[in-house]
Amino acid sequence: MGSQALRFTAPGGGRVTVGLSARAPVSHVVAGIRFVGGSYGTGFQIGSRGYHDFACTRVAPARTRERLLVHGREVVVAEAADGQSSVATLLGEYHELMTVYAGPAPHRDRVLGLFGSLRIEDRVDGMVVTPRPATLLDPAGEHLVVVVRDHGSLSIPAPREAAALLPAHAGARTKHGEVWKTNTRSFVLGCPAGVAEVHLADTAATTERERLDWLDEIDVAWQRR
């Protein structure tokens, strides 16, 4: 069985390599990062182009309320039909950076202040998001989610959060590390340079044996910036 090595840039600038069976096609990749400090804390999600439209039509129907310009990039603000939530999304060349608010769409000054406090570098292999100097913001966690069609998904935390996921006892051996079963369809996978929470799909398109064989092939590595 052949293998593939996928390379991504994490939101904080680190490099993430994911080794997978070549027979398992990746359907999409989403990243997340959270900042705290100053007078607030907030989280962001990063998806490929079209992420905002998908969320506003398929996840939580929402209508565009405003379009803003921040550091030369467009930010779209949308409010859910029931007014219980809203989103603001910066549109990059390759990726989109989204944050979610509780309740109606926030005032434009709030949105401008939030996105204006960030330095954003959009690359083909990922979007890097860091606080601008003197913002008093610090990263409080980041992760990468890789979804593999008909097999499952990997949630890969940054090294600072990864260590807390590993059990104290030894796990079962895999091709590249150790694995621990956490419930019926979820596992923690520990590799020499990275950790992932793996959730197996529940579909007739693949057998349970095929999904477990796919799990055995996974290798993850997170290299800090």
Secondary structure, DSSP 4 states (H G I P E B T S, - for coil): --EEEEEEE-TTS-EEEEEEETTS-EEEEEEEEEEEETTEEEEEEEEETTHHHHIIIIIS-EEEEEEEEETTEEEEEEEETTSSEEEEEEE-SSEEEEEEEESSPPPHHHHHHHHHTEEEEEETTEEEEEEPTTS--EEEEEEEEEEETTTEEEEEE-HHHHGGGS-SS--EE-SSSEEEEEETTEEEEEETBEEEEEEE---TTS-HHHHHHHHHH-EEEEE--
